[in-house]
Amino acid sequence: MKPLGVLLLVIVAVVGLFFAINQLGGDSGEGEGTVPGLVVDSGEEPDPAGGTSTALTDPDRGTREAVEGTTPVMDREEANPTGGEQYENTVSGLILGADQRPVANAMVTLTRAGLTGQIFVNESLDRSQDIHALTNDQGKYIFANVEPYDQYSVEANAEGYARSEMPGVVVDAIGDVNLPPIVLGVGASLSGVVLDTAGNPVPDATMRLDSMFMATGGDASPDAIETTTNSDGTYLFGNVPAGNRTLSIGAEGYANLTKGGLVFRGEEPLTLTLTLEVAEMICGKVISKAGTPVAGAKVLGMSFSNASKNCRDDTLTDENGEFCLSRVAPGQYTIAVTAQGFRAGHENRVKPGGAGLVIELVEQGLVSGRVLANGEAPIGPYTVQLRQTHPGQKITSRIGKPVTLTNTDGSFSIECTQSGTFMIEGRATGFAPTFSDEFRFTQGQPMNNVIVRLTNGGSITGNIVDPDGKPVPRPRITTHANDWTNSLFDRALGDQFPTNVTQKATTGNGAGRFELENLTAETYQIRVRAPGFCEATMKDVFVTEGKDTNVGQVQLIRGGEITGTVIDLAGQPVVGATVSLNPDGRRGDELPRSYTAQAGADGKYVLRNVWPGKYKLSATRGGGGGGDIFDAFATDQNSIQQVSVQDGGTQHFELKIAQ
């Protein structure tokens, strides 16, 4: 049972569900679920050979460099000759134009922060780990020595084409991931003129076209396109990817304008005349409860004219706590204020004009204490995280952001935004995440002397073998909450998923031996993945403080294979179509398993290493641009076929989808 506060976040992710239906692609062979026939041998373990397993959270990995695909073929070290952990893998593919010709010098980015990462709109996307490649004359690109990860996205940008993205790319420690071609179209266009209320053109207006998943704070989305109006007020956006988008306009002396609900399809042009109103002002002051000015507070004003049109402006308070929102239109505004060390404040139904607005902020309460390791302060950095507890439940939920400190006495002070019952989670290298005793916090009353006593936790070890009992080299093992399903919602929640387990990943050694150390004592689910095998999931793995939980031999199976072609109603192949395989019903306590693949230039697709069972097979038009997701969902329904998969079997299905 998930806490109500976290479940409310899931509602936000519903929009992302339809987005993902059209977006998820790549021959990932991603599987989910409990393994009915999982072989666990608790007897003697074989001697490990090769190196030891390495947790993916280790900080010393070296910096990955940009990869320039200047030749059709590269070996792994040539493509990415960096230090740190070495993986025997590559990610490669082809960038084509709509005419099926290769696109040279396209910028290809392998990222963990694609558009699908914007489901929770207030979270900033971290692009620091992005790696890049340029396509060669044959349109080929390659990445090598890539850190294993479950949800990479591949972005493609080229002059004269609309940006495209292929999410859901799974990379293991060994093996070559050869992705289907990413087909770049010319995209749609948006043109028109920006006028004032008197009908005069507005020159030099700045305009930005964002994904509908743009952050409400005004941050640009990864596929944002910007332009300015000409001297006659005209503008043009070219190469716009398909999908739903939001347009923001600003000009000196005029009120800002944001217009949503713009839908782009294929290469269809869209024309729009926009009218800006003369700017008015909302001025005021932000003070503390004691009456002192609050400098550096962020002030945001927003007014909605209708469902698709609004005006927003933001600024920071000066040293006297004063502010002016200088680009607002007539109307009523909600003013929201945030500042470090204070609870968020707001004022409703504020009209432009005058300067008497005063917004009072209440100082944030602090929880203070110490993190101790064996009775002393930890050596090196340590991290504290506030976690909310829930009556009658063992699980806790993370609140706010973690804070990393290096105080020699292990002390900490962390802000608490609400009253309730909480714990403090402490982390440090060589220790398991450890929780303080539960405490009750009341706003306005400080909480002191909270102690977190770090422990070493427990561990999980085992060996991964193939159907013949032979070691599987370098498998990837991840830990999750026992009720984790790897669904879209679970992945979207990320760190907000309510659990006390230590989320960790490791790569086994050459003999399939793995060890996950410093785990909080809890009940775990572990997932095992290796190229050429079905993903294995093992629930109810109990970790005890100071002890090792040996799961013995985990035997993988190869599963079945589904191949076929996606065609349109005229019998022509649909390049880049997304093929989905989803459970047809659910048996017992099994977790759901889903798979996706993307059709290549000839419309052919392959779903490999599918766990035996009954599924529904379907296809939607892909392309990575976002498209009209509701049309895509309807097409998906029209192509559904029932499939029964057997271990070692291969089946062929032709999928027909509408134009």
C-alpha positions as CSV (number, residue, x, y, z in Angstrom):
1,M,0.0,0.0,0.0
2,K,1.6,3.3,-1.1
3,P,1.2,6.4,1.0
4,L,-1.5,8.8,-0.2
5,G,0.9,11.7,-0.7
6,V,3.0,9.6,-3.1
7,L,0.0,8.2,-4.9
8,L,-1.1,11.7,-5.7
9,L,2.1,12.1,-7.7
10,V,1.1,9.1,-9.8
11,I,-1.9,11.2,-11.1
12,V,0.7,13.6,-12.6
13,A,2.2,10.7,-14.4
14,V,-1.0,9.7,-16.2
15,V,-0.2,12.2,-18.9
16,G,3.1,10.5,-19.3
17,L,1.4,7.1,-19.9
18,F,0.0,8.1,-23.2
19,F,3.2,9.9,-24.1
20,A,5.1,6.7,-23.4
21,I,2.8,4.6,-25.6
22,N,4.0,6.4,-28.7
23,Q,7.6,7.0,-27.5
24,L,8.9,3.8,-26.0
25,G,11.1,2.1,-28.5
26,G,14.4,0.4,-29.2
27,D,15.0,-3.3,-29.4
28,S,15.4,-3.4,-25.6
29,G,13.9,-6.8,-24.9
30,E,13.0,-5.3,-21.6
31,G,11.2,-7.9,-19.4
32,E,9.5,-7.7,-16.1
33,G,8.1,-10.1,-13.6
34,T,8.7,-12.9,-11.1
35,V,10.4,-16.0,-12.5
36,P,8.0,-18.9,-12.0
37,G,10.8,-21.5,-12.8
38,L,13.6,-19.7,-11.1
39,V,16.2,-22.3,-10.0
40,V,17.8,-21.5,-6.7
41,D,20.6,-23.8,-5.6
42,S,21.6,-23.1,-2.0
43,G,24.4,-25.6,-2.1
44,E,28.1,-24.9,-2.6
45,E,29.0,-22.0,-4.9
46,P,31.5,-22.4,-7.7
47,D,34.8,-20.6,-7.4
48,P,34.6,-17.2,-9.0
49,A,36.9,-16.3,-11.8
50,G,37.8,-12.8,-13.1
51,G,37.3,-9.5,-11.4
52,T,35.1,-8.7,-8.5
53,S,31.7,-7.1,-9.0
54,T,31.5,-3.3,-8.9
55,A,28.6,-1.2,-7.7
56,L,27.5,1.3,-10.4
57,T,27.3,4.0,-7.7
58,D,31.1,4.0,-7.4
59,P,32.2,7.6,-8.0
60,D,35.6,6.9,-9.6
61,R,34.5,6.2,-13.1
62,G,36.4,8.7,-15.2
63,T,34.8,11.2,-17.5
64,R,33.4,9.9,-20.7
65,E,34.3,11.8,-23.8
66,A,32.3,12.8,-26.9
67,V,32.5,10.2,-29.6
68,E,32.8,11.3,-33.2
69,G,31.7,8.6,-35.6
70,T,34.0,9.4,-38.4
71,T,34.5,5.8,-39.6
72,P,31.9,3.1,-40.3
73,V,33.6,0.7,-37.9
74,M,35.4,1.3,-34.6
75,D,36.5,-1.0,-31.9
76,R,35.4,-0.2,-28.3
77,E,38.6,1.5,-27.2
78,E,38.9,3.7,-30.3
79,A,35.3,4.9,-29.9
80,N,35.7,5.8,-26.2
81,P,39.3,5.6,-25.0
82,T,38.6,6.8,-21.4
83,G,39.8,5.6,-18.0
84,G,37.6,4.2,-15.2
85,E,35.5,1.1,-15.4
86,Q,35.8,-0.7,-18.7
87,Y,32.7,-2.4,-20.2
88,E,32.7,-4.7,-23.2
89,N,29.8,-3.0,-25.0
90,T,28.8,-0.7,-27.8
91,V,25.6,1.2,-28.7
92,S,25.4,1.9,-32.4
93,G,22.8,2.7,-35.1
94,L,22.0,4.6,-38.2
95,I,20.4,8.0,-38.8
96,L,18.3,8.2,-42.0
97,G,16.3,10.9,-43.7
98,A,12.7,10.3,-44.7
99,D,14.1,9.4,-48.2
100,Q,16.0,6.5,-46.5
101,R,19.3,8.2,-47.3
102,P,22.0,8.4,-44.5
103,V,22.3,11.7,-42.7
104,A,25.9,12.7,-42.2
105,N,27.2,14.9,-39.3
106,A,24.0,14.4,-37.3
107,M,24.6,15.0,-33.6
108,V,23.6,11.9,-31.6
109,T,23.3,12.1,-27.8
110,L,23.1,9.2,-25.4
111,T,21.4,10.5,-22.3
112,R,19.6,9.5,-19.1
113,A,17.5,12.7,-19.2
114,G,15.3,12.5,-22.3
115,L,11.9,14.1,-22.7
116,T,10.3,11.2,-20.8
117,G,12.2,12.5,-17.8
118,Q,9.9,15.5,-17.7
119,I,6.8,13.7,-16.4
120,F,7.3,15.3,-13.1
121,V,7.5,18.9,-14.4
122,N,9.2,20.6,-11.5
123,E,12.4,18.4,-11.6
124,S,15.4,19.7,-13.4
125,L,17.1,17.3,-15.9
126,D,20.7,16.4,-15.3
127,R,22.6,16.4,-18.6
128,S,26.1,16.2,-17.0
129,Q,26.4,12.5,-18.0
130,D,25.4,12.9,-21.7
131,I,27.8,11.5,-24.3
132,H,27.8,12.5,-27.9
133,A,28.7,11.2,-31.4
134,L,28.6,12.6,-34.9
135,T,27.4,10.3,-37.7
136,N,29.8,9.5,-40.5
137,D,29.2,9.7,-44.2
138,Q,27.1,6.5,-44.0
139,G,24.9,8.0,-41.3
140,K,26.4,5.6,-38.7
141,Y,27.2,6.4,-35.0
142,I,28.7,4.4,-32.2
143,F,29.2,4.7,-28.5
144,A,31.5,2.3,-26.6
145,N,32.4,1.5,-23.0
146,V,29.0,2.7,-21.9
147,E,28.0,2.5,-18.3
148,P,25.2,0.0,-17.9
149,Y,21.7,1.6,-17.4
150,D,18.1,0.6,-18.0
151,Q,16.6,3.7,-19.5
152,Y,18.9,5.6,-21.9
153,S,17.4,7.8,-24.6
154,V,19.1,8.4,-28.0
155,E,18.6,11.9,-29.3
156,A,19.3,12.8,-32.9
157,N,19.7,16.4,-34.2
158,A,20.7,17.5,-37.7
159,E,20.4,20.7,-39.6
160,G,17.3,20.8,-41.8
161,Y,15.5,18.0,-39.8
162,A,13.2,17.8,-36.8
163,R,14.8,16.4,-33.6
164,S,14.0,12.8,-32.9
165,E,14.3,10.7,-29.8
166,M,14.4,6.9,-29.1
167,P,13.8,6.2,-25.4
168,G,13.9,2.9,-23.6
169,V,17.5,1.8,-24.6
170,V,18.9,-0.8,-22.3
171,V,22.6,-1.2,-22.1
172,D,24.4,-4.1,-20.3
173,A,28.0,-4.5,-19.3
174,I,28.8,-6.7,-22.2
175,G,27.2,-7.0,-25.7
176,D,26.6,-4.8,-28.7
177,V,23.3,-2.9,-28.9
178,N,22.5,-2.3,-32.5
179,L,19.5,0.0,-32.6
180,P,17.0,0.3,-35.4
181,P,17.5,3.4,-37.6
182,I,16.3,6.7,-36.4
183,V,14.4,8.4,-39.2
184,L,14.6,12.2,-39.3
185,G,11.7,14.0,-41.0
186,V,11.6,17.7,-42.0
187,G,9.0,18.3,-39.4
188,A,6.2,20.8,-39.3
189,S,6.4,24.6,-39.2
190,L,4.8,27.4,-37.3
191,S,4.7,30.9,-38.7
192,G,2.7,34.1,-38.3
193,V,3.0,37.6,-36.9
194,V,3.1,39.1,-33.4
195,L,1.0,42.3,-33.0
196,D,0.1,44.7,-30.2
197,T,-3.5,45.5,-29.3
198,A,-3.5,48.4,-31.8
199,G,-2.5,46.0,-34.6
200,N,1.1,47.2,-34.9
201,P,3.9,44.7,-35.4
202,V,6.1,43.8,-32.4
203,P,9.7,43.4,-33.6
204,D,12.5,41.6,-31.7
205,A,10.1,39.5,-29.6
206,T,11.7,36.4,-28.2
207,M,9.8,33.2,-28.8
208,R,10.3,29.7,-27.6
209,L,8.5,26.5,-28.6
210,D,8.7,23.8,-25.9
211,S,7.5,20.3,-25.4
212,M,4.2,20.2,-23.5
213,F,6.2,18.6,-20.7
214,M,8.2,21.9,-20.2
215,A,9.0,22.7,-16.5
216,T,6.5,25.1,-15.0
217,G,9.4,27.1,-13.6
218,G,10.2,28.3,-17.2
219,D,13.1,26.0,-17.9
220,A,13.5,25.0,-21.6
221,S,12.8,21.4,-22.5
222,P,15.5,19.4,-24.4
223,D,13.7,19.9,-27.7
224,A,13.0,23.6,-27.3
225,I,13.2,25.8,-30.5
226,E,13.8,29.5,-30.2
227,T,13.4,32.5,-32.6
228,T,12.8,36.2,-32.7
229,T,10.3,38.3,-34.7
230,N,11.5,40.3,-37.6
231,S,11.1,44.1,-38.0
232,D,7.5,43.5,-39.4
233,G,6.6,41.2,-36.5
234,T,6.7,38.0,-38.5
235,Y,8.3,34.8,-37.2
236,L,9.0,31.3,-38.4
237,F,9.7,28.0,-36.6
238,G,11.0,25.3,-38.8
239,N,11.7,21.6,-38.3
240,V,9.2,21.3,-35.5
241,P,8.9,17.7,-34.2
242,A,5.4,16.2,-34.1
243,G,3.5,16.4,-30.8
244,N,1.8,18.8,-28.4
245,R,3.8,22.0,-27.7
246,T,3.7,25.3,-25.7
247,L,4.7,28.7,-27.1
248,S,6.1,31.4,-24.9
249,I,6.5,35.1,-26.1
250,G,8.2,38.0,-24.5
251,A,9.0,41.6,-25.7
252,E,10.2,44.7,-24.0
253,G,7.3,46.8,-22.8
254,Y,4.7,44.0,-23.3
255,A,3.1,41.4,-21.1
256,N,4.5,37.9,-21.5
257,L,2.2,35.4,-23.2
258,T,2.2,31.6,-23.0
259,K,0.0,29.7,-25.4
260,G,-0.4,25.9,-25.0
261,G,-2.3,23.2,-26.9
262,L,-0.5,23.5,-30.2
263,V,-0.5,20.2,-32.0
264,F,2.0,19.5,-34.8
265,R,1.6,16.5,-37.2
266,G,4.1,15.4,-39.8
267,E,5.0,18.3,-42.1
268,E,1.8,20.2,-41.7
269,P,2.3,24.0,-41.5
270,L,0.5,26.0,-38.7
271,T,-0.1,29.7,-38.9
272,L,-0.8,31.8,-35.8
273,T,-1.3,35.5,-35.2
274,L,-0.5,36.5,-31.6
275,T,-1.4,39.7,-29.8
276,L,0.6,41.1,-26.9
277,E,-0.8,43.5,-24.4
278,V,1.0,46.5,-23.0
279,A,2.8,45.4,-19.8
280,E,1.5,46.4,-16.4
281,M,3.3,45.8,-13.0
282,I,2.8,44.0,-9.8
283,C,5.2,45.3,-7.1
284,G,5.6,44.4,-3.5
285,K,7.8,43.2,-0.7
286,V,8.7,39.9,0.9
287,I,9.3,39.9,4.6
288,S,9.8,37.3,7.4
289,K,7.4,36.9,10.2
290,A,9.7,39.2,12.3
291,G,9.3,41.9,9.6
292,T,12.8,41.7,8.2
293,P,13.2,41.8,4.4
294,V,13.9,38.5,2.6
295,A,16.4,39.0,-0.2
296,G,16.9,36.6,-3.1
297,A,13.3,35.1,-2.9
298,K,11.9,33.9,-6.1
299,V,8.5,35.6,-6.9
300,L,6.3,34.0,-9.6
301,G,3.1,35.5,-10.9
302,M,0.7,33.6,-13.1
303,S,-2.7,34.4,-14.5
304,F,-4.8,32.0,-16.7
305,S,-7.0,33.6,-19.3
306,N,-8.3,30.3,-20.5
307,A,-7.2,26.6,-20.7
308,S,-4.6,27.3,-23.3
309,K,-3.5,30.9,-22.7
310,N,-1.8,32.5,-19.7
311,C,0.6,35.2,-18.6
312,R,3.5,34.5,-16.2
313,D,6.4,36.5,-15.0
314,D,9.1,35.9,-12.4
315,T,11.8,37.8,-10.6
316,L,14.0,37.8,-7.5
317,T,13.6,40.2,-4.5
318,D,16.4,42.7,-4.0
319,E,18.4,43.3,-0.8
320,N,15.4,45.1,0.7
321,G,13.0,42.3,-0.1
322,E,11.3,44.3,-2.8
323,F,10.2,43.1,-6.2
324,C,8.4,44.1,-9.4
325,L,6.8,41.8,-11.9
326,S,7.0,44.1,-14.9
327,R,5.6,42.1,-17.7
328,V,2.1,41.2,-16.7
329,A,-1.2,41.8,-18.5
330,P,-4.5,43.0,-17.0
331,G,-6.2,40.3,-14.9
332,Q,-6.0,38.5,-11.6
333,Y,-2.8,36.7,-10.5
334,T,-1.6,34.2,-8.1
335,I,1.7,35.2,-6.6
336,A,3.9,32.4,-5.3
337,V,7.1,33.0,-3.3
338,T,9.9,30.6,-2.4
339,A,13.0,31.4,-0.4
340,Q,15.8,29.3,1.2
341,G,15.0,28.7,4.8
342,F,11.3,29.7,4.6
343,R,8.1,27.9,3.9
344,A,6.5,28.8,0.5
345,G,4.1,31.7,0.6
346,H,1.4,32.9,-1.8
347,E,-1.2,35.5,-2.4
348,N,-4.3,35.0,-4.6
349,R,-6.4,37.4,-6.8
350,V,-3.7,40.1,-7.0
351,K,-4.3,42.7,-9.7
352,P,-1.6,44.8,-11.4
353,G,-1.0,48.4,-10.1
354,G,0.1,49.7,-6.8
355,A,3.0,48.7,-4.7
356,G,1.5,47.9,-1.4
357,L,1.6,44.1,-1.6
358,V,3.4,42.5,1.3
359,I,3.9,38.7,1.5
360,E,5.0,37.3,4.8
361,L,7.0,34.1,4.9
362,V,7.3,31.8,7.9
363,E,10.8,30.6,8.7
364,Q,11.4,26.9,7.9
365,G,11.8,24.6,10.9
366,L,15.1,22.8,11.3
367,V,15.9,19.3,12.3
368,S,19.4,19.0,13.8
369,G,21.5,16.2,15.0
370,R,24.6,14.1,14.3
371,V,25.6,11.2,12.0
372,L,27.8,8.8,13.8
373,A,29.8,5.8,12.6
374,N,31.0,3.5,15.4
375,G,30.4,6.4,17.8
376,E,32.5,8.9,15.9
377,A,31.8,11.2,12.9
378,P,32.2,9.5,9.5
379,I,35.5,9.9,7.7
380,G,34.8,11.9,4.6
381,P,31.5,13.2,3.2
382,Y,28.1,12.0,4.6
383,T,24.6,12.6,3.4
384,V,21.4,13.2,5.3
385,Q,17.9,12.9,3.9
386,L,14.5,13.7,5.5
387,R,12.0,10.8,5.3
388,Q,8.4,10.9,6.2
389,T,6.9,7.9,8.0
390,H,3.3,6.6,7.6
391,P,1.1,5.3,10.4
392,G,0.8,1.5,10.4
393,Q,3.4,1.1,7.6
394,K,7.1,0.3,7.7
395,I,7.9,2.1,4.5
396,T,9.0,5.8,4.4
397,S,9.1,8.4,1.7
398,R,11.9,10.8,0.8
399,I,11.1,14.5,1.4
400,G,13.1,17.2,-0.2
401,K,16.6,16.8,-1.5
402,P,19.6,15.0,0.2
403,V,22.2,17.2,1.8
404,T,25.9,16.3,1.7
405,L,28.1,17.5,4.5
406,T,31.7,17.2,5.7
407,N,31.5,18.5,9.3
408,T,34.2,17.0,11.5
409,D,31.7,16.3,14.3
410,G,29.1,14.7,12.0
411,S,26.5,17.4,12.7
412,F,23.7,18.4,10.4
413,S,20.7,20.7,10.2
414,I,18.1,20.0,7.6
415,E,14.9,21.9,6.7
416,C,11.5,20.4,7.3
417,T,8.6,21.8,5.3
418,Q,5.6,20.3,7.2
419,S,4.4,18.9,10.5
420,G,4.3,15.2,10.9
421,T,6.3,12.1,11.8
422,F,9.7,11.7,10.2
423,M,13.1,9.9,10.3
424,I,16.5,11.0,9.1
425,E,18.4,8.8,6.7
426,G,22.2,8.9,6.9
427,R,24.6,7.6,4.3
428,A,28.4,7.4,4.0
429,T,30.9,5.4,2.1
430,G,31.3,1.9,3.4
431,F,28.0,2.0,5.4
432,A,24.5,1.0,4.7
433,P,21.8,3.7,4.5
434,T,20.7,3.9,8.2
435,F,17.7,5.6,9.8
436,S,17.3,7.5,13.0
437,D,14.5,6.8,15.5
438,E,11.1,8.2,14.4
439,F,10.3,11.7,15.7
440,R,7.4,14.1,15.5
441,F,8.1,17.5,14.1
442,T,5.8,20.6,14.6
443,Q,6.3,23.7,12.5
444,G,7.8,26.6,14.5
445,Q,9.4,24.2,17.0
446,P,13.0,23.1,16.3
447,M,13.9,19.4,16.6
448,N,17.4,18.8,18.0
449,N,19.6,15.9,19.0
450,V,18.5,13.5,16.3
451,I,21.1,10.8,16.0
452,V,21.8,8.5,13.1
453,R,24.1,5.6,14.0
454,L,25.5,4.2,10.7
455,T,25.8,0.4,10.4
456,N,27.4,-1.8,7.8
457,G,24.1,-3.4,6.9
458,G,23.9,-6.8,5.2
459,S,24.7,-8.2,1.7
460,I,23.3,-10.3,-1.1
461,T,25.5,-12.7,-3.0
462,G,25.0,-15.3,-5.6
463,N,25.9,-16.8,-9.0
464,I,24.2,-16.4,-12.3
465,V,24.2,-19.4,-14.6
466,D,22.7,-20.3,-18.0
467,P,20.2,-23.2,-18.6
468,D,23.1,-25.6,-18.8
469,G,24.5,-24.5,-15.4
470,K,27.4,-22.6,-16.9
471,P,28.4,-19.2,-15.5
472,V,26.9,-16.1,-17.3
473,P,29.7,-13.5,-17.5
474,R,29.1,-10.0,-16.2
475,P,25.4,-10.0,-15.5
476,R,23.7,-6.9,-14.2
477,I,21.9,-7.2,-10.8
478,T,19.7,-4.5,-9.3
479,T,17.8,-4.2,-6.0
480,H,14.3,-2.9,-5.6
481,A,11.4,-2.7,-3.2
482,N,9.6,-6.0,-3.0
483,D,6.5,-4.6,-4.7
484,W,8.4,-2.8,-7.5
485,T,6.9,-3.7,-10.9
486,N,9.1,-1.7,-13.3
487,S,6.0,-0.1,-14.7
488,L,5.9,3.4,-16.2
489,F,4.5,4.8,-12.9
490,D,7.2,3.1,-10.8
491,R,10.0,4.4,-13.1
492,A,8.4,7.9,-13.1
493,L,8.4,8.0,-9.3
494,G,12.1,7.1,-9.2
495,D,13.5,8.1,-5.8
496,Q,10.0,9.1,-4.6
497,F,8.9,5.4,-4.7
498,P,8.1,4.7,-1.0
499,T,10.5,2.2,0.3
500,N,13.3,1.6,2.9
501,V,15.4,-0.7,0.7
502,T,18.8,0.3,-0.6
503,Q,18.5,0.8,-4.4
504,K,21.7,-0.4,-5.8
505,A,23.1,-2.0,-8.9
506,T,26.2,-4.1,-9.7
507,T,27.9,-5.9,-12.5
508,G,28.9,-9.5,-11.8
509,N,32.3,-10.8,-12.6
510,G,33.4,-13.1,-15.5
511,A,32.1,-16.2,-13.6
512,G,28.7,-14.7,-13.0
513,R,29.5,-14.1,-9.3
514,F,28.0,-11.0,-7.7
515,E,27.9,-9.2,-4.4
516,L,25.8,-6.3,-3.2
517,E,27.1,-4.9,0.0
518,N,26.0,-2.3,2.6
519,L,22.3,-2.9,2.2
520,T,19.8,-1.7,4.8
521,A,18.1,-4.7,6.5
522,E,14.9,-5.1,4.6
523,T,12.9,-7.4,2.2
524,Y,14.2,-7.0,-1.3
525,Q,13.4,-7.8,-4.9
526,I,16.5,-8.4,-7.1
527,R,16.5,-8.3,-10.9
528,V,19.1,-10.1,-13.0
529,R,19.7,-9.3,-16.7
530,A,22.2,-10.5,-19.2
531,P,22.3,-10.3,-23.0
532,G,20.7,-13.3,-24.6
533,F,18.6,-14.2,-21.6
534,C,15.2,-13.4,-20.1
535,E,15.3,-11.0,-17.2
536,A,15.0,-12.9,-13.9
537,T,13.2,-11.5,-10.9
538,M,13.5,-12.9,-7.4
539,K,11.2,-11.6,-4.6
540,D,11.3,-12.0,-0.8
541,V,15.0,-11.7,-0.5
542,F,15.6,-11.0,3.2
543,V,18.6,-9.0,4.2
544,T,19.7,-9.1,7.9
545,E,22.1,-6.7,9.6
546,G,25.6,-8.0,9.7
547,K,24.9,-11.1,7.6
548,D,25.1,-12.3,4.0
549,T,22.1,-13.5,2.2
550,N,23.3,-16.1,-0.4
551,V,20.7,-16.7,-3.1
552,G,22.8,-19.5,-4.5
553,Q,22.6,-20.2,-8.3
554,V,20.1,-18.1,-10.2
555,Q,19.4,-19.9,-13.5
556,L,18.4,-17.8,-16.5
557,I,16.4,-19.0,-19.5
558,R,16.6,-17.8,-23.0
559,G,12.9,-17.4,-23.6
560,G,11.1,-17.1,-27.0
561,E,11.4,-14.8,-29.9
562,I,8.9,-12.9,-31.9
563,T,9.7,-11.5,-35.4
564,G,7.6,-9.8,-38.1
565,T,7.0,-6.8,-40.2
566,V,4.9,-3.7,-39.5
567,I,3.0,-2.5,-42.6
568,D,0.4,0.1,-43.4
569,L,-3.0,-0.4,-45.1
570,A,-1.3,-0.2,-48.5
571,G,1.2,-3.0,-47.6
572,Q,4.2,-0.7,-47.3
573,P,6.7,-1.1,-44.4
574,V,6.3,1.4,-41.5
575,V,9.8,2.6,-40.7
576,G,10.4,3.2,-37.0
577,A,7.1,1.8,-35.8
578,T,7.0,0.9,-32.1
579,V,6.0,-2.7,-31.4
580,S,4.8,-3.6,-27.9
581,L,4.2,-6.9,-26.1
582,N,2.2,-6.6,-22.9
583,P,0.8,-9.3,-20.6
584,D,-2.6,-10.8,-21.5
585,G,-3.9,-11.3,-18.0
586,R,-2.0,-12.0,-14.8
587,R,-1.4,-15.3,-13.0
588,G,-1.0,-15.5,-9.2
589,D,1.5,-13.1,-7.7
590,E,3.6,-12.7,-10.9
591,L,4.8,-9.2,-11.7
592,P,4.0,-7.9,-15.2
593,R,6.5,-8.3,-18.0
594,S,6.5,-5.9,-21.0
595,Y,8.7,-5.7,-24.1
596,T,9.2,-3.1,-26.8
597,A,11.1,-3.0,-30.1
598,Q,11.2,-0.7,-33.0
599,A,10.8,-1.5,-36.7
600,G,13.8,-0.9,-38.9
601,A,14.1,0.7,-42.4
602,D,12.3,-2.4,-43.9
603,G,9.6,-2.4,-41.3
604,K,10.9,-5.5,-39.7
605,Y,11.1,-6.0,-35.9
606,V,12.5,-8.5,-33.4
607,L,11.5,-9.1,-29.8
608,R,14.1,-11.4,-28.2
609,N,14.3,-13.3,-24.9
610,V,10.6,-13.1,-24.1
611,W,9.5,-14.9,-21.0
612,P,7.0,-17.7,-21.7
613,G,3.4,-16.8,-21.3
614,K,0.4,-15.1,-22.9
615,Y,0.7,-11.6,-24.3
616,K,-1.0,-9.0,-26.5
617,L,1.2,-7.8,-29.5
618,S,0.5,-4.4,-31.0
619,A,2.2,-1.6,-33.0
620,T,2.0,2.1,-33.2
621,R,3.7,4.6,-35.5
622,G,6.9,5.7,-34.0
623,G,9.4,8.4,-35.1
624,G,10.4,9.7,-31.8
625,G,8.8,13.1,-32.3
626,G,5.9,12.8,-29.9
627,G,3.1,12.6,-32.5
628,D,-0.6,12.8,-31.7
629,I,-0.4,10.3,-28.8
630,F,-4.2,9.7,-28.7
631,D,-4.3,8.8,-32.4
632,A,-1.4,6.5,-31.8
633,F,-3.2,4.8,-28.9
634,A,-6.3,4.2,-31.2
635,T,-4.0,2.7,-33.9
636,D,-2.5,0.5,-31.2
637,Q,-5.9,-1.0,-30.5
638,N,-6.5,-1.8,-34.1
639,S,-3.3,-3.9,-34.4
640,I,-3.6,-6.1,-31.3
641,Q,-2.9,-9.8,-31.7
642,Q,-2.9,-12.6,-29.1
643,V,0.4,-14.3,-28.7
644,S,1.5,-17.4,-26.7
645,V,5.3,-17.5,-26.2
646,Q,7.2,-20.7,-25.4
647,D,10.8,-21.1,-24.2
648,G,13.0,-21.6,-27.3
649,G,10.2,-20.9,-29.8
650,T,10.2,-18.4,-32.6
651,Q,7.0,-16.9,-34.1
652,H,6.3,-14.5,-36.9
653,F,3.5,-11.9,-36.9
654,E,2.7,-9.2,-39.5
655,L,1.2,-6.1,-37.9
656,K,-1.0,-3.8,-39.9
657,I,-1.6,-0.2,-38.7
658,A,-3.6,2.6,-40.2
659,Q,-2.1,5.7,-41.9
